[in-house]
Amino acid sequence: MANKTTRRTFVKSTAALGLGCWVAGGVSAKESRSALEEIRFGCVGVGGKGSSDSAAANNQQAHGSKVVAVCDIDDGTLEGVKKKFPGAKGYNDFRKMLDEMGNSIDAVTVSTPDHNHAPAAMMAMGMGKHCFCQKPLSHSIYEARVMGETARKKKLVTQMGNQGTANGTLRLSAALIKNGQIGNVKEVHVWTNRPVWPQSYGLKVKTMPAPKNVHWKEWIGPAETCEYSPEIHPFKWRGFWNFGTGALGDMACHTLNMSFMALNLQNPTSVVATTDRHDGVLYPKSSEIVFEFPELDGRPALKMVWYDGGKKPPRELLTGCPGKGKGDKKRPYNSGALIIGEKGNFYSPGDYGGEVADTGTVVDGKFTNQRDFAKDVDYPRSPGHFKEFTNAIRGEGTPMSNFPTYAGPLTETILLGNLAVWSGKKVDWDAENMVAANADESVKDMIRHKYKNGYTLNDSA
């Protein structure tokens, strides 16, 4: 597995640096003034979220970048995107794209379903390519760890696609909490409206021959082979253990993001989940997951609770928090974060930390907007999420959500929650060695996958 010395250095340096580029606050990422030639991108997955990721990569004016190769398993999607990017070569298999276009590519975007994130990103990084990868960073805990270590070893610029990380409201919220606005934090509560796709015990999955435009073998990639189903592709794969990471994996990189930035919520020592049952094929309909974090770099030990499938924190905890609607019809936001501190609570509704009017502190039932405290704290501004990435490729700054010190640890924490969901019992976690003390073989496979169909992780690069 991962090198222990490297891991120890990683844990210590992450705590000391305060999650990557945020050392003392007030350090804004600068606009790039470099006269370097354009950054040439290869884009893996160009439908869905990949549409906007590839568009950002093909923006000469904003980012000084151009897409020269695109890969997608859907021929219709691929042909449509090639018209947007004249001259870009098209592929159905990212391995062939990287083999043939490696000398013409400086960086990649990876915007595939979760199970293909690490194989594509690791192959690209093994070839020395900078990497932007959609959230969650990986499908397994080991993949997240080794992606961060590879980026560090090869000195590559990396960024995960949790765009809210660049949001000013989110960063201000994190800075206020770091600055002691609510004192020492005791608990964190985070909830989401996901899943918004079928996800429950015993759901019947109808199969059929794959449409002619869909290269199903390449979509399956390193996962266990199964027949094509429209209930899996193109969207509902998120609810399947073999391909997605469920409601937690889909949204926690967003909704947990502010709390993670504020409190460095990495390396929990234990996690336990209470869920609707699952059948090993689909994630459960709903979950409530409790994470226990030890003291870290002066931050006291605390508990974090995640809720999905319609579950929310106890209503009394939300007393005084703004809600949607008016008067007596006001109701709690369908997603958000509530941080319980010794001096009061901090409320951040929505998924991306951007609900400005309703973000702030609650003390003795009275809400105060965070803007009233903004002058008392400084924090690093962002020139824009993707611009952080391209600026860094040109040697200016470090993306906040880089793989080694932010995106990797965040993803590891999130996926440990799914490990508890899978096991059905409390997981005692040794983060340094990536070992669950009470793990059976099926849990070990969840920590580190066994790849199928000839795919490899390229984790010796």
ZAKETOR-543278 format. One line per 4 residues: number of its first residue (from 1); for each residue x, y, z of C-alpha. Coordinates in Angstrom, 2 decimals. Example, Ala and Ser with C-alpha at 12.3 -4.5 7.8 and 13.67 -1.06 7.14 Angstrom:
# ZAKETOR-543278
1) 12.30:-4.50:7.80  13.67:-1.06:7.14 $
***
This chain:
# ZAKETOR-543278
1) 0.00:0.00:0.00  1.04:3.64:0.35  4.45:4.52:1.78  4.10:5.13:5.53 $
5) 6.85:7.72:5.76  5.21:9.73:3.01  1.87:9.43:4.80  3.27:10.65:8.14 $
9) 4.82:13.64:6.41  1.51:14.24:4.64  -0.56:14.24:7.83  1.83:16.56:9.68 $
13) 2.30:18.98:6.81  -1.41:19.19:6.07  -2.20:20.10:9.67  0.66:22.60:9.83 $
17) -0.23:24.28:6.55  -3.91:24.54:7.33  -5.04:22.71:4.19  -2.63:23.61:1.47 $
21) -2.43:27.22:0.39  -4.28:28.75:3.38  -1.48:29.37:5.84  -2.22:32.67:7.54 $
25) -5.21:34.02:5.63  -5.31:37.14:3.54  -3.24:35.66:0.75  -5.20:36.11:-2.44 $
29) -4.47:34.08:-5.55  -3.06:36.46:-8.12  -4.23:36.93:-11.67  -1.83:35.26:-14.07 $
33) 0.28:37.60:-16.17  2.35:34.88:-17.75  3.20:35.05:-21.42  3.59:31.27:-21.67 $
37) 2.08:29.45:-24.62  -1.41:27.97:-24.34  -2.15:25.02:-22.08  -3.26:22.05:-24.16 $
41) -5.95:19.85:-22.63  -7.20:16.33:-23.16  -10.71:15.92:-21.74  -11.95:12.53:-20.48 $
45) -15.74:12.56:-20.29  -17.38:15.50:-22.07  -21.08:14.93:-21.39  -22.93:16.07:-18.27 $
49) -20.53:17.93:-15.97  -17.82:17.19:-18.51  -19.50:19.63:-20.86  -18.73:22.64:-18.65 $
53) -15.33:21.27:-17.60  -14.20:20.89:-21.22  -15.64:24.33:-22.07  -13.53:25.85:-19.28 $
57) -10.48:24.03:-20.64  -11.10:25.44:-24.11  -11.06:29.12:-23.15  -8.18:31.05:-24.61 $
61) -9.33:34.39:-23.25  -9.96:33.37:-19.63  -7.45:30.56:-19.18  -5.08:30.64:-22.13 $
65) -6.00:27.05:-22.87  -7.20:24.85:-25.70  -8.73:21.37:-25.96  -6.78:19.20:-28.40 $
69) -8.30:15.79:-27.56  -11.63:14.58:-26.22  -12.77:11.18:-24.99  -16.29:9.94:-24.38 $
73) -18.02:6.56:-24.58  -21.06:8.09:-26.32  -20.44:8.70:-30.03  -23.24:11.24:-30.20 $
77) -21.80:13.28:-27.36  -18.32:12.96:-28.82  -19.30:14.20:-32.27  -21.19:17.14:-30.84 $
81) -18.21:18.21:-28.72  -15.74:17.83:-31.58  -17.75:20.45:-33.48  -17.24:22.85:-30.56 $
85) -13.50:22.20:-30.53  -12.31:22.19:-34.16  -9.23:20.11:-34.66  -9.60:18.14:-31.42 $
89) -9.14:14.39:-31.89  -11.86:12.11:-30.56  -11.57:8.82:-28.67  -13.78:6.35:-26.84 $
93) -11.00:4.95:-24.62  -8.95:7.33:-22.45  -6.01:4.91:-22.54  -5.77:5.19:-26.30 $
97) -6.16:8.98:-26.13  -3.28:9.31:-23.68  -1.10:6.83:-25.57  -1.56:8.64:-28.87 $
101) -1.83:12.25:-27.70  0.45:12.22:-24.67  3.11:14.39:-26.32  0.48:16.96:-27.34 $
105) -1.26:17.30:-23.96  -0.17:19.36:-20.95  -3.16:18.67:-18.69  -6.34:16.61:-18.47 $
109) -9.84:17.01:-17.15  -11.51:13.84:-15.85  -15.31:14.07:-15.71  -16.43:10.45:-15.88 $
113) -18.54:8.40:-13.48  -16.73:7.91:-10.17  -15.33:4.43:-10.83  -13.21:5.69:-13.73 $
117) -11.78:8.80:-12.02  -8.65:7.25:-10.56  -7.65:5.01:-13.50  -7.83:7.92:-15.95 $
121) -6.26:10.50:-13.64  -3.46:8.20:-12.52  -2.52:7.25:-16.06  -2.36:10.93:-16.99 $
125) -0.36:11.90:-13.90  1.98:8.97:-14.48  2.77:10.63:-17.81  3.44:13.95:-16.07 $
129) 0.14:15.65:-16.94  -1.51:18.17:-14.62  -4.94:16.95:-13.60  -8.38:18.42:-12.92 $
133) -10.75:15.70:-11.67  -14.41:15.93:-10.81  -15.70:15.18:-7.32  -15.51:12.90:-5.48 $
137) -11.85:12.51:-6.29  -12.08:8.72:-6.36  -14.24:5.65:-5.88  -12.10:4.14:-3.10 $
141) -10.07:5.44:-0.15  -6.82:3.98:-1.45  -7.31:5.68:-4.81  -7.71:9.07:-3.11 $
145) -4.54:8.51:-1.09  -2.38:7.42:-3.99  -3.67:10.19:-6.27  -2.49:12.76:-3.74 $
149) 0.86:11.05:-3.26  1.43:10.82:-7.02  0.64:14.50:-7.52  3.09:15.42:-4.75 $
153) 5.83:13.09:-5.97  5.63:14.36:-9.54  5.11:18.00:-8.52  1.93:18.26:-10.61 $
157) -0.79:20.89:-10.40  -4.08:19.27:-9.42  -7.61:20.33:-8.57  -10.86:18.58:-7.72 $
161) -14.09:19.89:-9.22  -15.81:21.05:-6.05  -16.27:24.53:-7.44  -17.73:26.00:-4.25 $
165) -14.22:25.93:-2.79  -13.59:29.19:-4.66  -16.81:30.79:-3.39  -16.15:33.92:-1.34 $
169) -19.04:33.30:1.05  -17.80:29.78:1.78  -14.25:30.99:2.38  -15.43:33.82:4.63 $
173) -17.54:31.38:6.66  -14.55:29.08:7.13  -12.35:32.02:8.11  -14.82:33.24:10.72 $
177) -14.97:29.81:12.32  -11.17:29.52:12.22  -11.02:32.97:13.83  -13.09:31.80:16.80 $
181) -16.42:33.38:15.93  -18.33:30.62:17.75  -15.47:29.42:19.97  -14.35:25.82:20.11 $
185) -16.53:23.59:17.94  -18.24:20.59:19.51  -20.35:19.18:16.69  -20.90:19.54:12.95 $
189) -24.20:18.62:11.24  -24.40:18.37:7.43  -27.41:17.30:5.39  -28.45:16.94:1.73 $
193) -31.59:16.37:-0.32  -29.86:13.53:-2.20  -30.49:10.94:-3.47  -32.59:12.29:-6.33 $
197) -32.23:9.02:-8.24  -33.58:5.53:-7.46  -31.51:4.13:-4.61  -32.89:1.48:-2.26 $
201) -33.02:-2.19:-1.38  -34.01:-4.71:-4.04  -34.66:-2.33:-6.94  -35.10:-4.34:-10.13 $
205) -32.63:-3.29:-12.81  -33.81:-3.97:-16.35  -31.08:-4.72:-18.87  -30.92:-4.58:-22.67 $
209) -28.36:-4.38:-25.46  -26.37:-1.16:-25.35  -27.36:1.47:-27.93  -25.02:1.53:-30.93 $
213) -23.64:4.92:-29.94  -22.64:3.75:-26.44  -19.32:1.95:-25.94  -20.40:-0.01:-22.89 $
217) -17.15:-1.91:-22.40  -15.24:1.36:-22.06  -17.92:2.77:-19.74  -17.58:-0.27:-17.43 $
221) -13.80:0.19:-17.38  -12.26:-1.37:-14.23  -15.59:-2.39:-12.64  -17.32:-5.77:-12.63 $
225) -18.85:-6.37:-16.06  -22.63:-6.20:-16.30  -25.20:-5.73:-19.02  -26.20:-2.26:-20.15 $
229) -29.18:-0.65:-18.44  -30.72:2.79:-18.89  -31.22:2.64:-15.12  -27.43:2.87:-14.81 $
233) -26.31:5.05:-17.72  -26.28:8.02:-18.18  -27.24:9.34:-14.69  -28.47:6.79:-12.16 $
237) -25.08:5.05:-11.79  -24.58:7.27:-8.71  -26.77:4.93:-6.68  -24.83:1.74:-7.56 $
241) -21.95:0.56:-5.36  -19.91:-0.61:-8.37  -19.96:2.74:-10.13  -20.98:5.62:-7.85 $
245) -20.53:6.74:-4.28  -24.17:7.35:-3.36  -25.67:10.49:-1.87  -22.67:10.98:0.43 $
249) -20.10:10.78:-2.37  -22.15:12.87:-4.74  -22.74:15.86:-2.47  -20.44:15.85:0.57 $
253) -17.53:17.30:-1.43  -19.85:20.33:-1.74  -22.00:20.42:1.38  -19.26:19.35:3.81 $
257) -16.71:21.58:2.07  -17.01:24.69:4.25  -16.83:22.68:7.47  -13.83:20.76:6.19 $
261) -12.06:23.98:5.24  -12.81:25.56:8.62  -12.01:22.58:10.84  -9.62:20.31:8.89 $
265) -11.94:17.31:9.16  -9.50:14.64:8.09  -8.56:11.25:9.54  -11.60:10.35:11.68 $
269) -10.89:7.57:14.17  -14.31:5.96:13.94  -17.46:6.06:11.83  -20.82:4.40:12.32 $
273) -23.88:4.52:10.06  -27.57:4.05:10.69  -29.29:3.34:7.39  -32.18:1.85:5.55 $
277) -30.90:-1.58:4.52  -28.92:-2.09:1.32  -28.36:-5.16:-0.86  -24.75:-4.64:-1.97 $
281) -25.94:-3.47:-5.38  -27.56:-0.13:-4.55  -26.85:2.30:-1.74  -29.54:2.59:0.95 $
285) -32.44:4.97:0.59  -31.30:7.07:3.56  -28.38:7.33:5.95  -27.30:9.00:9.17 $
289) -23.54:8.68:9.65  -21.55:9.74:12.72  -17.82:10.54:12.38  -15.53:11.02:15.39 $
293) -12.48:13.24:14.86  -9.55:13.45:17.28  -7.84:16.70:18.31  -5.76:18.06:15.43 $
297) -3.35:20.99:15.38  -5.08:22.69:18.32  -8.61:22.00:17.10  -10.44:20.01:19.82 $
301) -11.90:16.58:19.17  -15.41:16.74:17.73  -18.28:14.80:16.20  -19.73:15.24:12.71 $
305) -23.11:13.86:11.63  -24.11:13.42:7.97  -27.77:13.06:6.93  -29.24:12.06:3.54 $
309) -32.43:10.63:2.10  -34.63:13.28:3.72  -33.08:13.10:7.18  -32.12:16.37:8.91 $
313) -30.61:17.46:12.23  -33.00:17.61:15.20  -35.31:20.59:14.73  -34.29:22.14:18.04 $
317) -30.74:22.53:16.76  -32.05:24.66:13.89  -33.86:27.12:16.17  -33.12:30.65:15.01 $
321) -31.70:29.54:11.66  -33.23:31.28:8.61  -35.37:29.09:6.40  -37.02:29.16:3.02 $
325) -40.45:30.73:2.74  -42.15:33.40:4.85  -43.61:33.61:8.34  -44.98:30.39:9.75 $
329) -44.36:28.66:6.42  -40.60:28.93:6.74  -38.87:25.57:6.60  -35.24:24.48:6.91 $
333) -33.17:24.39:3.75  -33.04:20.96:2.11  -29.27:20.97:2.44  -26.71:22.80:4.53 $
337) -24.31:22.76:7.45  -24.75:23.70:11.10  -21.65:24.01:13.27  -22.22:23.90:17.03 $
341) -19.75:26.00:19.02  -19.26:27.03:22.63  -20.27:30.65:21.89  -23.08:29.92:19.42 $
345) -23.82:28.12:16.19  -22.82:28.84:12.60  -25.38:28.18:9.87  -24.47:27.73:6.19 $
349) -27.52:26.74:4.11  -27.33:25.22:0.65  -24.66:23.07:-0.93  -21.99:25.55:-1.95 $
353) -21.74:28.03:0.92  -23.30:30.69:-1.26  -26.68:31.46:0.36  -25.36:34.86:1.45 $
357) -28.49:36.32:3.07  -29.02:33.31:5.34  -25.42:32.51:6.31  -24.23:33.55:9.76 $
361) -24.28:32.90:13.49  -27.11:32.04:15.85  -26.63:33.03:19.50  -29.50:32.52:21.96 $
365) -31.91:32.12:19.05  -30.83:35.39:17.36  -29.40:35.26:13.83  -26.63:37.63:12.67 $
369) -25.47:37.62:9.06  -21.80:36.82:8.51  -21.33:40.09:6.62  -21.57:41.93:9.95 $
373) -18.31:40.26:11.00  -16.49:40.27:7.65  -14.27:43.26:8.51  -12.82:41.36:11.46 $
377) -11.24:38.53:9.45  -9.19:38.11:6.31  -9.18:35.11:4.01  -7.68:34.12:0.63 $
381) -9.71:35.33:-2.34  -9.99:33.28:-5.49  -9.76:34.45:-9.11  -12.18:31.65:-10.00 $
385) -12.10:27.90:-9.53  -10.69:26.77:-12.88  -8.49:29.86:-13.10  -6.78:28.79:-9.87 $
389) -5.86:25.62:-11.77  -4.54:27.24:-14.95  -2.74:29.99:-13.05  -0.97:27.33:-10.98 $
393) 0.11:25.46:-14.12  1.85:28.70:-15.09  3.56:28.81:-11.72  1.28:31.19:-9.81 $
397) -0.24:29.90:-6.60  -1.69:26.53:-5.58  -5.34:25.53:-6.07  -7.10:25.28:-2.71 $
401) -8.70:21.96:-3.64  -5.45:20.28:-4.72  -5.16:16.50:-4.44  -2.42:16.11:-1.76 $
405) -3.52:18.50:0.98  -7.23:19.09:0.44  -9.18:17.04:-2.11  -7.55:13.74:-1.18 $
409) -8.11:14.05:2.60  -11.66:15.35:2.06  -12.49:12.42:-0.21  -10.97:9.91:2.21 $
413) -13.17:11.21:5.03  -16.28:11.05:2.85  -15.63:7.55:1.55  -15.00:6.27:5.06 $
417) -18.66:7.07:5.68  -19.60:4.73:2.86  -17.32:2.10:4.37  -19.45:2.24:7.52 $
421) -22.62:2.03:5.42  -21.29:-1.07:3.67  -20.12:-2.85:6.81  -23.26:-2.18:8.82 $
425) -21.25:-1.70:12.02  -18.90:0.78:13.64  -15.60:1.14:11.80  -12.53:1.88:13.91 $
429) -10.13:3.55:11.49  -6.33:3.64:11.33  -5.88:6.47:8.84  -2.11:6.19:8.51 $
433) -2.27:2.58:7.36  -5.76:2.68:5.82  -6.94:-0.23:7.97  -10.33:-0.81:9.56 $
437) -9.67:-2.76:12.76  -12.82:-4.85:12.41  -12.77:-5.24:8.62  -13.76:-8.39:6.80 $
441) -12.61:-9.14:3.25  -15.52:-7.29:1.65  -14.63:-4.13:3.59  -10.99:-4.48:2.55 $
445) -12.11:-4.61:-1.08  -13.99:-1.37:-0.54  -10.85:0.29:0.82  -8.76:-0.86:-2.12 $
449) -10.50:-2.18:-5.22  -9.45:-5.13:-7.31  -9.57:-3.82:-10.86  -11.19:-5.84:-13.63 $
453) -10.94:-6.04:-17.43  -7.21:-5.39:-17.68  -7.30:-1.92:-16.06  -4.62:-0.85:-13.61 $
457) -4.20:2.04:-11.22  -0.63:2.80:-12.28  0.19:3.37:-8.60  3.92:2.72:-9.01 $
461) 4.40:5.72:-11.32 $
***
